[in-house]
Amino acid sequence: MNIFADFTSRIRSIVEALDLATEDGNLDLSRIVVEPPRDSAHGDLATNAAMVLAKPLKRNPRELAGAIAEGLQKDGDVLSVEIAGPGFINIRLHPRMLERVLAAVLQDGRNFGRSKLGGGKKVNVEYVSANPTGPMHVGHCRGAVVGDALASLLDFAGYDVTREYYINDAGAQIEVLARSAFLRYREALGHDIGEIPSGLYPGDYLVPVGKALAEKYGASLDSMPEAEWLPIVKQAAIDAMMDLIREDLALLNVHHDVFFSEKTLHERVDGSASQIDEMLADLRGRNLVYEGTLPPPKGQLPEDWEDREQTLFRAMDFGDDIDRPLKKSDGSYTYFAADVAYFRSKYLRGFKEMIYILGADHGGYVKRLEAVGRAISGGEAEVIVRLCQLVKLFRAGEPVRMSKRSGDFITLRDVVEEVGRDPVRFMMLFRKNDAPLDFDFQKVTEQSKDNPVFYVQYGHARCRSVLRQAREDLGGADLSTSVLSGADFSLLTDSGEKQLLALLAAWPRQVEAAAEAHEPHRIAFFLHELASALHSHWNRGKDLPQLRFINPEDRQMTLARLAMVHAISLVLSAGLGILGVAAPEEMR
């Protein structure tokens, strides 16, 4: 039950009944929004209907608001209507509407708030996609959590979601990985390899790879020319690194549906065309590529820039700042060519919405990815890019240093093992993805209201504790959902109770708004607001015994309040599930 969507529909019906007409005969009602008023004292709902319709109708907004308000006042679920400012309409609902919300939560359980917004649309969410050259470090952590939570949110909102990881297993960095692993292989054979040369990966995480190669191949690789051992070591190193990455992600409860290999885009089986060849032929057939030269870019020159004629994609025709090279003058493909072929693969797999979760250093990729999406799909598919800003680590307020270059860096595993999965996931979502985030090891494990993840989880645990205590205080009474659903919800008249019921009513709207904006942090914010309201109301009961959730002398009131507590626990549990955070039954 989404009262905001419900009243949006009711208001549109009222407007249609007014038989208003624009000059062209078309009245766009899609811009009508129903939302909570900025100040809850003004009512339960607010709508901009008169404001957005006044201009196309050439009507005074307050006059139009009056006509809409007149229609609303005839609605039996509306207690009062007030026109504010230049034409906003504030609506106060009959208390039975919130009672219906409570009944709906109890009926739907953790599925309350699930939406059909997505209509089963296929969405591909690609996230993490770290180069398979080492273990996951804390820099990958935020993108992993944001992508995973966004995928869960979209699923909850009715989309058909595929979680995807793009394995960058082609290119120069994989050559470096293989040579680094070969050194560790020689070390495992007993050779003195000395200091790891500059330009290779020095981390000890490659030592097990070298040992595994020595156990499998003995000294045979050491006597081979590089052209023979390199592909063997390369594949072994990639496989080992991907196993390591999967294990690291599993610590965060991040699991992908698809691991897509970049290498497959380049493969030509039995002389057939590769996927990149097919992509280029497709673009040529639509006159979207040409042979030409590019002016030198400002600042540092990228690796794939050449002052020679190349095969260029007409990216500027689709909103990019510059046309992009697909093929170098020597005939080899650029990195960007693989990116285009990869997008084409997604599109051919039936995805009409592709979401990329990238690090802040990939800001320059946004326009080119959007251009690729428009070109390949003919404007049919949508490309959405979300950039994740850096995470700064602190311990008790002091910065924690890390250096990836030296091989001495803080891994994702280090962070999760020190503070636990739940604090990591929740805190990575308690800031908008494009805002910098400070992560303090000490603060995220504090059991205090200043620690958001503790405060929300404690809210759920408190609800479950109240229900356990009630069964004991009421002599083992049946407090099943069916019994609580039969309570008299009209008894919930205190301001704190009304606030909690209003927040429950807002949950479906929060889900849809967060899904439409692709912003899972909104779920974390909402859960914190709901938990804070719960704790605040609980604390009022310390001084005002008549507000306590359990009163054995007033069984009807107790059942109504326990129904509300149970409903709060259901919404907290559902929201934490979207975020991939546990909803504990108790906390010690």
C-alpha positions as semicolon CSV with decimal commas, in nm:
position;residue;x (nm);y (nm);z (nm)
1;M;0,000;0,000;0,000
2;N;0,157;0,323;-0,120
3;I;-0,059;0,613;-0,006
4;F;0,152;0,862;-0,202
5;A;0,097;0,674;-0,529
6;D;-0,267;0,623;-0,431
7;F;-0,329;0,994;-0,379
8;T;-0,133;1,085;-0,690
9;S;-0,384;0,875;-0,881
10;R;-0,678;1,032;-0,695
11;I;-0,558;1,386;-0,767
12;R;-0,506;1,308;-1,133
13;S;-0,863;1,178;-1,148
14;I;-0,988;1,501;-0,987
15;V;-0,796;1,708;-1,244
16;E;-0,933;1,499;-1,529
17;A;-1,287;1,546;-1,395
18;L;-1,238;1,925;-1,406
19;D;-1,230;1,886;-1,786
20;L;-0,945;2,134;-1,826
21;A;-0,780;2,179;-2,164
22;T;-0,458;2,326;-2,297
23;E;-0,423;2,491;-2,635
24;D;-0,299;2,170;-2,796
25;G;-0,558;1,960;-2,615
26;N;-0,296;1,762;-2,421
27;L;-0,263;1,793;-2,045
28;D;0,049;1,629;-1,901
29;L;-0,033;1,494;-1,555
30;S;0,296;1,309;-1,511
31;R;0,458;1,601;-1,328
32;I;0,206;1,587;-1,044
33;V;0,387;1,479;-0,729
34;V;0,250;1,384;-0,388
35;E;0,504;1,385;-0,106
36;P;0,530;1,452;0,267
37;P;0,513;1,824;0,350
38;R;0,836;1,983;0,465
39;D;0,675;2,051;0,802
40;S;0,464;1,764;0,936
41;A;0,253;2,022;1,120
42;H;0,107;2,119;0,781
43;G;-0,048;1,777;0,722
44;D;0,027;1,429;0,596
45;L;0,060;1,490;0,223
46;A;0,145;1,778;-0,006
47;T;0,102;1,813;-0,382
48;N;0,235;2,046;-0,648
49;A;-0,056;1,970;-0,886
50;A;-0,179;2,328;-0,920
51;M;0,174;2,466;-0,953
52;V;0,277;2,243;-1,244
53;L;-0,054;2,266;-1,428
54;A;-0,118;2,639;-1,396
55;K;0,119;2,750;-1,672
56;P;0,007;2,512;-1,950
57;L;-0,357;2,581;-1,854
58;K;-0,294;2,956;-1,827
59;R;-0,470;2,959;-1,492
60;N;-0,390;3,128;-1,161
61;P;-0,225;2,853;-0,949
62;R;-0,414;2,939;-0,629
63;E;-0,743;2,944;-0,820
64;L;-0,661;2,605;-0,972
65;A;-0,554;2,476;-0,629
66;G;-0,894;2,577;-0,496
67;A;-1,071;2,366;-0,759
68;I;-0,850;2,064;-0,684
69;A;-0,894;2,115;-0,308
70;E;-1,271;2,116;-0,352
71;G;-1,248;1,775;-0,514
72;L;-1,021;1,643;-0,240
73;Q;-1,257;1,757;0,033
74;K;-1,519;1,521;-0,108
75;D;-1,282;1,227;-0,050
76;G;-1,386;1,034;0,261
77;D;-1,022;0,955;0,344
78;V;-0,932;1,324;0,362
79;L;-0,981;1,510;0,690
80;S;-0,888;1,858;0,568
81;V;-0,724;2,044;0,281
82;E;-0,527;2,368;0,295
83;I;-0,381;2,583;0,017
84;A;-0,039;2,721;0,103
85;G;0,180;2,987;-0,057
86;P;0,137;3,036;-0,431
87;G;-0,068;2,718;-0,476
88;F;0,071;2,417;-0,292
89;I;-0,195;2,190;-0,145
90;N;-0,150;2,033;0,200
91;I;-0,368;1,735;0,287
92;R;-0,449;1,593;0,628
93;L;-0,567;1,233;0,612
94;H;-0,832;1,058;0,812
95;P;-0,660;0,849;1,084
96;R;-0,796;0,531;0,927
97;M;-0,550;0,572;0,638
98;L;-0,253;0,515;0,869
99;E;-0,441;0,231;1,032
100;R;-0,473;0,072;0,688
101;V;-0,100;0,116;0,637
102;L;-0,031;-0,069;0,962
103;A;-0,264;-0,349;0,856
104;A;-0,088;-0,368;0,519
105;V;0,256;-0,399;0,681
106;L;0,136;-0,685;0,899
107;Q;-0,023;-0,856;0,600
108;D;0,271;-0,817;0,359
109;G;0,550;-0,866;0,612
110;R;0,899;-0,793;0,482
111;N;0,748;-0,758;0,134
112;F;0,567;-0,439;0,234
113;G;0,703;-0,169;0,010
114;R;0,791;-0,402;-0,275
115;S;0,706;-0,226;-0,595
116;K;0,609;-0,301;-0,953
117;L;0,785;0,018;-1,060
118;G;1,040;-0,171;-1,270
119;G;0,778;-0,379;-1,449
120;G;1,028;-0,663;-1,493
121;K;1,261;-0,447;-1,706
122;K;1,603;-0,607;-1,753
123;V;1,877;-0,406;-1,582
124;N;2,249;-0,480;-1,580
125;V;2,443;-0,346;-1,283
126;E;2,819;-0,370;-1,332
127;Y;3,025;-0,298;-1,025
128;V;3,369;-0,356;-0,872
129;S;3,532;-0,487;-1,196
130;A;3,875;-0,445;-1,038
131;N;4,174;-0,556;-1,242
132;P;4,258;-0,916;-1,142
133;T;4,608;-0,820;-1,035
134;G;4,577;-0,860;-0,658
135;P;4,341;-0,880;-0,363
136;M;4,059;-0,630;-0,320
137;H;4,175;-0,321;-0,135
138;V;3,963;-0,076;0,061
139;G;3,940;0,149;-0,245
140;H;3,721;-0,115;-0,411
141;C;3,500;-0,157;-0,107
142;R;3,264;0,135;-0,157
143;G;3,183;0,056;-0,518
144;A;3,122;-0,307;-0,428
145;V;2,872;-0,216;-0,157
146;V;2,699;0,061;-0,353
147;G;2,659;-0,161;-0,659
148;D;2,535;-0,459;-0,460
149;A;2,285;-0,254;-0,259
150;L;2,161;-0,078;-0,573
151;A;2,103;-0,414;-0,739
152;S;1,904;-0,533;-0,435
153;L;1,706;-0,208;-0,430
154;L;1,615;-0,237;-0,798
155;D;1,511;-0,598;-0,746
156;F;1,287;-0,487;-0,456
157;A;1,140;-0,223;-0,687
158;G;1,039;-0,477;-0,952
159;Y;1,329;-0,483;-1,196
160;D;1,490;-0,796;-1,342
161;V;1,847;-0,738;-1,223
162;T;2,174;-0,900;-1,330
163;R;2,484;-0,832;-1,122
164;E;2,792;-0,830;-1,343
165;Y;3,170;-0,815;-1,300
166;Y;3,389;-0,725;-1,598
167;I;3,722;-0,909;-1,576
168;N;3,996;-0,695;-1,729
169;D;4,198;-1,001;-1,831
170;A;4,343;-0,858;-2,152
171;G;4,604;-0,589;-2,182
172;A;4,936;-0,475;-2,044
173;Q;4,852;-0,510;-1,673
174;I;4,794;-0,884;-1,719
175;E;5,136;-0,919;-1,881
176;V;5,284;-0,749;-1,574
177;L;5,088;-0,983;-1,347
178;A;5,217;-1,291;-1,531
179;R;5,579;-1,177;-1,512
180;S;5,537;-1,097;-1,143
181;A;5,392;-1,443;-1,080
182;F;5,674;-1,604;-1,280
183;L;5,927;-1,443;-1,049
184;R;5,746;-1,597;-0,751
185;Y;5,747;-1,930;-0,936
186;R;6,124;-1,912;-0,972
187;E;6,147;-1,816;-0,606
188;A;5,945;-2,129;-0,519
189;L;6,198;-2,333;-0,718
190;G;6,473;-2,201;-0,489
191;H;6,616;-1,925;-0,708
192;D;6,727;-1,599;-0,549
193;I;6,507;-1,345;-0,726
194;G;6,642;-1,048;-0,531
195;E;6,435;-0,732;-0,504
196;I;6,118;-0,723;-0,714
197;P;6,201;-0,502;-1,016
198;S;6,022;-0,171;-1,050
199;G;5,707;-0,201;-1,258
200;L;5,615;-0,549;-1,133
201;Y;5,372;-0,629;-0,853
202;P;5,569;-0,676;-0,528
203;G;5,288;-0,806;-0,303
204;D;5,330;-1,134;-0,113
205;Y;4,986;-1,240;-0,237
206;L;5,161;-1,380;-0,547
207;V;5,379;-1,615;-0,342
208;P;5,106;-1,887;-0,327
209;V;5,061;-1,853;-0,704
210;G;5,432;-1,919;-0,758
211;K;5,423;-2,220;-0,524
212;A;5,118;-2,365;-0,703
213;L;5,294;-2,331;-1,039
214;A;5,605;-2,502;-0,901
215;E;5,398;-2,790;-0,763
216;K;5,212;-2,838;-1,092
217;Y;5,489;-2,785;-1,347
218;G;5,808;-2,845;-1,152
219;A;6,105;-2,676;-1,321
220;S;5,966;-2,719;-1,674
221;L;5,841;-2,362;-1,710
222;D;6,183;-2,227;-1,614
223;S;6,340;-2,384;-1,921
224;M;6,074;-2,262;-2,164
225;P;6,106;-1,948;-2,375
226;E;5,881;-1,665;-2,258
227;A;5,644;-1,710;-2,552
228;E;5,560;-2,057;-2,418
229;W;5,544;-1,998;-2,042
230;L;5,373;-1,660;-2,056
231;P;5,021;-1,780;-2,156
232;I;5,039;-2,064;-1,902
233;V;5,141;-1,837;-1,616
234;K;4,904;-1,565;-1,727
235;Q;4,597;-1,789;-1,707
236;A;4,707;-1,943;-1,377
237;A;4,763;-1,600;-1,224
238;I;4,427;-1,466;-1,347
239;D;4,243;-1,770;-1,211
240;A;4,418;-1,737;-0,874
241;M;4,348;-1,365;-0,850
242;M;3,982;-1,409;-0,941
243;D;3,949;-1,681;-0,674
244;L;4,101;-1,435;-0,428
245;I;3,869;-1,156;-0,540
246;R;3,560;-1,377;-0,512
247;E;3,663;-1,476;-0,159
248;D;3,714;-1,110;-0,063
249;L;3,377;-1,009;-0,206
250;A;3,206;-1,298;-0,028
251;L;3,329;-1,153;0,302
252;L;3,113;-0,851;0,217
253;N;2,829;-1,080;0,106
254;V;2,875;-0,957;-0,251
255;H;2,801;-1,217;-0,517
256;H;2,780;-1,155;-0,892
257;D;2,560;-1,339;-1,139
258;V;2,798;-1,296;-1,432
259;F;3,177;-1,268;-1,456
260;F;3,241;-1,142;-1,808
261;S;3,590;-1,189;-1,951
262;E;3,734;-0,906;-2,158
263;K;3,955;-1,163;-2,329
264;T;3,649;-1,323;-2,492
265;L;3,587;-0,999;-2,680
266;H;3,921;-1,043;-2,861
267;E;3,897;-1,416;-2,932
268;R;3,872;-1,540;-3,291
269;V;3,768;-1,905;-3,293
270;D;3,866;-2,100;-3,606
271;G;3,926;-1,781;-3,797
272;S;3,586;-1,631;-3,719
273;A;3,541;-1,264;-3,635
274;S;3,585;-1,154;-3,275
275;Q;3,313;-0,963;-3,092
276;I;3,520;-0,647;-3,139
277;D;3,544;-0,719;-3,514
278;E;3,165;-0,760;-3,525
279;M;3,115;-0,437;-3,333
280;L;3,337;-0,244;-3,573
281;A;3,159;-0,393;-3,876
282;D;2,824;-0,293;-3,724
283;L;2,939;0,066;-3,672
284;R;3,088;0,084;-4,021
285;G;2,761;-0,035;-4,167
286;R;2,585;0,256;-3,998
287;N;2,854;0,510;-4,094
288;L;2,947;0,567;-3,731
289;V;3,322;0,531;-3,783
290;Y;3,571;0,699;-4,016
291;E;3,943;0,719;-4,081
292;G;4,094;1,040;-3,948
293;T;4,327;1,211;-3,704
294;L;4,265;1,375;-3,370
295;P;4,415;1,693;-3,226
296;P;4,640;1,635;-2,925
297;P;4,439;1,651;-2,600
298;K;4,514;1,915;-2,344
299;G;4,741;1,815;-2,058
300;Q;4,906;1,473;-2,035
301;L;4,867;1,259;-2,348
302;P;4,679;0,930;-2,300
303;E;4,858;0,607;-2,390
304;D;4,637;0,535;-2,692
305;W;4,669;0,878;-2,858
306;E;4,851;0,889;-3,192
307;D;4,927;1,173;-3,429
308;R;4,838;0,945;-3,719
309;E;4,530;0,840;-3,909
310;Q;4,319;0,601;-3,704
311;T;3,976;0,442;-3,708
312;L;3,756;0,681;-3,508
313;F;3,409;0,647;-3,360
314;R;3,180;0,946;-3,419
315;A;3,131;0,996;-3,046
316;M;3,068;1,370;-3,078
317;D;2,750;1,296;-3,274
318;F;2,619;1,133;-2,955
319;G;2,716;1,393;-2,696
320;D;3,084;1,320;-2,629
321;D;3,349;1,592;-2,624
322;I;3,568;1,429;-2,889
323;D;3,559;1,142;-3,135
324;R;3,723;0,830;-2,993
325;P;3,982;0,599;-3,149
326;L;3,880;0,234;-3,193
327;K;4,179;0,116;-3,392
328;K;4,535;0,236;-3,387
329;S;4,739;0,306;-3,699
330;D;4,914;-0,032;-3,660
331;G;4,578;-0,210;-3,683
332;S;4,549;-0,306;-3,315
333;Y;4,241;-0,222;-3,114
334;T;4,231;0,042;-2,841
335;Y;4,105;-0,022;-2,488
336;F;3,799;0,180;-2,580
337;A;3,714;-0,064;-2,861
338;A;3,674;-0,339;-2,602
339;D;3,449;-0,109;-2,396
340;V;3,224;-0,055;-2,698
341;A;3,210;-0,426;-2,779
342;Y;3,132;-0,503;-2,416
343;F;2,839;-0,261;-2,415
344;R;2,717;-0,416;-2,740
345;S;2,729;-0,758;-2,574
346;K;2,507;-0,634;-2,293
347;Y;2,263;-0,480;-2,538
348;L;2,244;-0,799;-2,745
349;R;2,175;-0,991;-2,423
350;G;1,854;-0,791;-2,390
351;F;1,946;-0,523;-2,138
352;K;1,783;-0,184;-2,193
353;E;1,933;-0,021;-1,886
354;M;2,303;-0,051;-1,806
355;I;2,433;0,086;-1,479
356;Y;2,806;0,130;-1,421
357;I;2,944;0,183;-1,071
358;L;3,288;0,338;-1,117
359;G;3,553;0,506;-0,908
360;A;3,577;0,883;-0,898
361;D;3,889;0,866;-1,120
362;H;3,666;0,742;-1,405
363;G;3,471;1,066;-1,434
364;G;3,607;1,116;-1,784
365;Y;3,442;0,793;-1,899
366;V;3,087;0,909;-1,835
367;K;3,022;1,100;-2,157
368;R;3,190;0,840;-2,376
369;L;2,990;0,555;-2,220
370;E;2,668;0,749;-2,266
371;A;2,765;0,816;-2,628
372;V;2,834;0,447;-2,684
373;G;2,493;0,360;-2,540
374;R;2,310;0,598;-2,772
375;A;2,504;0,483;-3,078
376;I;2,490;0,107;-3,029
377;S;2,123;0,097;-2,925
378;G;1,993;0,376;-3,146
379;G;1,881;0,555;-2,831
380;E;1,683;0,255;-2,708
381;A;1,907;0,171;-2,411
382;E;1,994;0,394;-2,119
383;V;2,340;0,422;-1,968
384;I;2,362;0,533;-1,607
385;V;2,698;0,595;-1,440
386;R;2,741;0,637;-1,066
387;L;3,081;0,751;-0,943
388;C;3,203;0,659;-0,595
389;Q;3,430;0,902;-0,419
390;L;3,729;0,793;-0,214
391;V;3,710;0,647;0,135
392;K;3,949;0,789;0,393
393;L;4,038;0,556;0,677
394;F;4,081;0,670;1,035
395;R;4,144;0,502;1,366
396;A;4,026;0,705;1,665
397;G;4,044;1,019;1,452
398;E;4,395;0,956;1,321
399;P;4,443;0,891;0,948
400;V;4,540;0,538;0,846
401;R;4,795;0,540;0,567
402;M;4,812;0,294;0,282
403;S;5,035;0,254;-0,019
404;K;4,926;0,029;-0,303
405;R;5,248;0,085;-0,494
406;S;5,468;-0,073;-0,230
407;G;5,244;-0,374;-0,193
408;D;5,177;-0,272;0,166
409;F;4,812;-0,170;0,140
410;I;4,496;-0,214;0,344
411;T;4,283;-0,485;0,192
412;L;3,909;-0,519;0,196
413;R;3,964;-0,834;0,402
414;D;4,160;-0,634;0,662
415;V;3,871;-0,393;0,710
416;V;3,594;-0,654;0,724
417;E;3,784;-0,880;0,963
418;E;3,854;-0,591;1,200
419;V;3,508;-0,433;1,224
420;G;3,269;-0,685;1,066
421;R;3,062;-0,696;0,749
422;D;2,762;-0,499;0,874
423;P;2,943;-0,180;0,982
424;V;3,137;-0,176;0,655
425;R;2,829;-0,217;0,437
426;F;2,607;0,026;0,627
427;M;2,866;0,302;0,660
428;M;2,961;0,278;0,292
429;L;2,595;0,360;0,224
430;F;2,549;0,629;0,486
431;R;2,681;0,894;0,250
432;K;2,580;0,964;-0,107
433;N;2,812;0,778;-0,342
434;D;2,961;1,094;-0,493
435;A;3,047;1,246;-0,154
436;P;3,381;1,170;0,017
437;L;3,349;0,930;0,309
438;D;3,547;0,911;0,632
439;F;3,555;0,562;0,784
440;D;3,676;0,541;1,143
441;F;3,748;0,187;1,266
442;Q;3,673;0,284;1,623
443;K;3,353;0,483;1,569
444;V;3,182;0,222;1,352
445;T;3,206;-0,035;1,630
446;E;3,085;0,188;1,914
447;Q;2,759;0,086;2,077
448;S;2,608;0,431;2,090
449;K;2,351;0,645;1,912
450;D;2,639;0,822;1,738
451;N;2,707;0,503;1,544
452;P;2,435;0,480;1,274
453;V;2,466;0,109;1,203
454;F;2,442;0,019;1,571
455;Y;2,147;0,255;1,619
456;V;1,949;0,098;1,333
457;Q;2,032;-0,262;1,421
458;Y;1,954;-0,189;1,784
459;G;1,617;-0,054;1,671
460;H;1,530;-0,390;1,518
461;A;1,666;-0,581;1,817
462;R;1,466;-0,356;2,051
463;C;1,145;-0,437;1,864
464;R;1,210;-0,809;1,888
465;S;1,297;-0,772;2,258
466;V;0,967;-0,592;2,325
467;L;0,774;-0,875;2,162
468;R;0,961;-1,139;2,363
469;Q;0,904;-0,945;2,685
470;A;0,535;-0,903;2,602
471;R;0,485;-1,278;2,567
472;E;0,635;-1,322;2,913
473;D;0,443;-1,034;3,075
474;L;0,114;-1,143;2,918
475;G;0,150;-1,500;3,039
476;G;0,254;-1,653;2,707
477;A;-0,025;-1,486;2,512
478;D;-0,060;-1,554;2,142
479;L;0,109;-1,260;1,970
480;S;0,106;-1,402;1,621
481;T;0,062;-1,172;1,325
482;S;-0,300;-1,279;1,285
483;V;-0,375;-1,181;1,646
484;L;-0,191;-0,848;1,619
485;S;-0,372;-0,773;1,292
486;G;-0,699;-0,786;1,480
487;A;-0,598;-0,517;1,731
488;D;-0,778;-0,183;1,750
489;F;-0,534;0,048;1,570
490;S;-0,754;0,352;1,638
491;L;-0,609;0,353;1,991
492;L;-0,274;0,472;1,852
493;T;-0,332;0,845;1,895
494;D;-0,016;0,975;2,062
495;S;0,199;1,210;1,852
496;G;0,496;0,970;1,872
497;E;0,282;0,682;1,752
498;K;0,144;0,890;1,467
499;Q;0,499;0,983;1,365
500;L;0,600;0,618;1,355
501;L;0,293;0,522;1,153
502;A;0,360;0,806;0,910
503;L;0,715;0,680;0,860
504;L;0,584;0,330;0,790
505;A;0,351;0,483;0,532
506;A;0,646;0,660;0,370
507;W;0,848;0,340;0,321
508;P;0,701;0,236;-0,020
509;R;0,759;0,586;-0,154
510;Q;1,118;0,581;-0,027
511;V;1,183;0,254;-0,208
512;E;1,053;0,388;-0,539
513;A;1,225;0,725;-0,507
514;A;1,559;0,563;-0,421
515;A;1,524;0,315;-0,709
516;E;1,433;0,586;-0,961
517;A;1,729;0,798;-0,850
518;H;1,963;0,495;-0,826
519;E;2,059;0,609;-0,476
520;P;2,065;0,327;-0,218
521;H;2,194;0,568;0,047
522;R;1,836;0,698;0,076
523;I;1,739;0,362;0,226
524;A;2,010;0,393;0,491
525;F;1,896;0,746;0,574
526;F;1,532;0,636;0,603
527;L;1,615;0,342;0,830
528;H;1,813;0,573;1,058
529;E;1,519;0,813;1,074
530;L;1,276;0,531;1,157
531;A;1,506;0,383;1,421
532;S;1,564;0,727;1,575
533;A;1,187;0,787;1,599
534;L;1,144;0,446;1,763
535;H;1,417;0,509;2,022
536;S;1,284;0,857;2,092
537;H;0,933;0,725;2,154
538;W;1,073;0,446;2,371
539;N;1,257;0,702;2,583
540;R;0,937;0,904;2,631
541;G;0,787;0,593;2,788
542;K;1,046;0,604;3,063
543;D;0,894;0,924;3,197
544;L;0,536;0,862;3,081
545;P;0,429;0,508;3,179
546;Q;0,105;0,546;2,983
547;L;0,310;0,544;2,660
548;R;0,494;0,220;2,725
549;F;0,449;-0,054;2,472
550;I;0,348;-0,315;2,728
551;N;0,074;-0,257;2,985
552;P;-0,076;-0,585;3,114
553;E;-0,362;-0,383;3,264
554;D;-0,471;-0,256;2,921
555;R;-0,454;-0,551;2,687
556;Q;-0,619;-0,382;2,387
557;M;-0,379;-0,088;2,392
558;T;-0,086;-0,326;2,437
559;L;-0,190;-0,534;2,134
560;A;-0,223;-0,222;1,919
561;R;0,122;-0,099;2,021
562;L;0,277;-0,443;1,976
563;A;0,130;-0,451;1,625
564;M;0,304;-0,122;1,556
565;V;0,633;-0,249;1,703
566;H;0,614;-0,564;1,495
567;A;0,546;-0,358;1,181
568;I;0,848;-0,138;1,253
569;S;1,066;-0,446;1,289
570;L;0,943;-0,575;0,952
571;V;1,029;-0,253;0,770
572;L;1,368;-0,225;0,943
573;S;1,442;-0,586;0,849
574;A;1,337;-0,533;0,487
575;G;1,546;-0,217;0,457
576;L;1,852;-0,375;0,616
577;G;1,806;-0,668;0,377
578;I;1,825;-0,430;0,080
579;L;2,148;-0,290;0,220
580;G;2,285;-0,640;0,283
581;V;2,306;-0,579;0,658
582;A;2,185;-0,823;0,923
583;A;1,874;-0,751;1,130
584;P;1,970;-0,900;1,470
585;E;1,711;-1,045;1,707
586;E;1,913;-0,924;2,004
587;M;2,229;-0,725;2,076
588;R;2,456;-0,760;2,375
